[in-house]
């Protein structure tokens, strides 16, 4: 089993910055991808950014150039640096981990609220 604990959400004005952290613990194997998803009220959950253990990243078009995902493999922790925040970034942000040993398994954090005021 894997546990994901997020931190760093909050309220910020438009144009401001926040940094989210997610620490993973439990049975974590080397072959995994960590990422951040978000869900705004009345909308489906969407991928924000993902990062492999080797450091390859992908981003949603809406956050490219503003958000940066990174990870510390020694700490099994993933970060999301969010700059130039917009009101439309307001959502609950969820940490996600997918690993393939011995079979594909997916885990979610409890979510952290990010609110951007205009």
C-alpha positions as CSV (number, residue, x, y, z in Angstrom):
1,X,0.0,0.0,0.0
2,X,1.1,3.6,-0.7
3,X,0.1,6.7,1.2
4,X,0.3,10.2,-0.3
5,X,0.2,13.3,1.9
6,X,-0.2,16.7,0.3
7,X,0.6,20.2,1.7
8,X,0.9,23.7,0.6
9,X,-2.5,24.8,-0.6
10,X,-4.2,28.0,0.4
11,X,-5.6,31.3,-0.7
12,X,-3.5,33.6,-2.9
13,X,-4.2,36.7,-5.0
14,X,-4.0,36.5,-8.8
15,X,-0.5,36.8,-9.9
16,X,0.8,35.2,-6.7
17,X,2.6,31.9,-6.2
18,X,2.2,28.7,-4.2
19,X,4.2,25.5,-3.8
20,X,2.5,22.2,-3.3
21,X,4.3,19.2,-1.8
22,X,3.3,15.5,-1.8
23,X,5.2,12.9,0.2
24,X,4.8,9.3,-0.6
25,X,5.3,6.4,1.8
26,X,4.8,2.7,1.8
27,X,5.6,0.1,-0.9
28,X,7.1,2.4,-3.5
29,X,9.0,0.9,-6.4
30,X,11.5,2.5,-8.8
31,X,9.2,2.4,-11.8
32,X,6.7,5.1,-11.1
33,X,5.3,8.3,-12.3
34,X,4.1,11.0,-9.9
35,X,1.8,13.9,-10.8
36,X,-0.7,16.5,-9.9
37,X,-4.3,16.6,-11.0
38,X,-7.0,19.2,-10.2
39,X,-10.7,19.4,-10.0
40,X,-12.7,22.6,-10.0
41,X,-16.4,22.7,-8.9
42,X,-18.6,21.2,-11.6
43,X,-15.7,20.1,-13.7
44,X,-13.9,16.8,-14.3
45,X,-10.5,16.1,-12.7
46,X,-7.7,17.0,-15.1
47,X,-4.0,16.4,-15.3
48,X,-1.9,19.4,-14.4
49,X,1.6,17.9,-14.6
50,X,3.4,14.6,-14.4
51,X,7.0,13.6,-13.8
52,X,8.8,10.3,-14.2
53,X,11.5,9.0,-11.8
54,X,14.0,10.0,-14.4
55,X,12.8,13.6,-14.6
56,X,10.7,13.6,-17.8
57,X,7.8,16.0,-17.4
58,X,4.6,16.9,-19.1
59,X,2.2,19.7,-18.5
60,X,-1.4,20.7,-19.4
61,X,-1.3,23.5,-21.9
62,X,-3.1,25.8,-19.5
63,X,-0.2,25.8,-17.0
64,X,2.8,25.6,-19.3
65,X,5.3,28.4,-18.5
66,X,3.7,29.1,-15.1
67,X,3.9,25.8,-13.2
68,X,6.9,23.6,-12.6
69,X,6.8,20.0,-11.4
70,X,9.9,18.5,-9.7
71,X,10.6,15.5,-7.5
72,X,13.1,14.3,-4.9
73,X,13.5,10.6,-5.4
74,X,15.4,10.1,-2.2
75,X,12.4,11.6,-0.3
76,X,9.7,10.1,-2.6
77,X,8.3,13.6,-2.7
78,X,6.9,15.6,-5.7
79,X,6.5,19.4,-5.8
80,X,4.4,21.7,-7.9
81,X,5.6,25.3,-8.0
82,X,2.8,27.5,-9.2
83,X,3.5,31.0,-10.4
84,X,1.4,33.7,-12.0
85,X,-1.7,32.1,-10.6
86,X,-5.0,32.9,-12.1
87,X,-8.6,32.6,-10.7
88,X,-9.2,29.8,-13.1
89,X,-6.5,27.8,-11.3
90,X,-8.8,27.5,-8.3
91,X,-9.4,23.9,-7.6
92,X,-8.7,21.0,-5.3
93,X,-5.3,19.7,-6.3
94,X,-4.6,15.9,-5.9
95,X,-1.3,14.2,-5.9
96,X,-1.1,11.0,-7.9
97,X,1.3,8.1,-8.1
98,X,1.2,5.2,-10.6
99,X,3.6,2.3,-10.5
100,X,3.9,-0.9,-12.4
101,X,5.5,-3.4,-10.0
102,X,4.1,-6.0,-9.9
103,X,1.1,-4.7,-11.8
104,X,-0.3,-1.2,-12.6
105,X,-1.5,0.4,-9.4
106,X,-2.7,4.0,-8.9
107,X,-2.8,6.0,-5.7
108,X,-4.3,9.4,-4.8
109,X,-3.8,11.9,-2.1
110,X,-6.6,13.5,-0.1
111,X,-6.4,16.7,-2.0
112,X,-5.5,20.3,-1.1
113,X,-7.5,23.4,-1.9
114,X,-6.0,26.2,-3.9
115,X,-8.0,29.3,-4.2
116,X,-6.9,32.3,-6.3
117,X,-8.8,35.5,-5.8
118,X,-9.1,38.2,-8.5
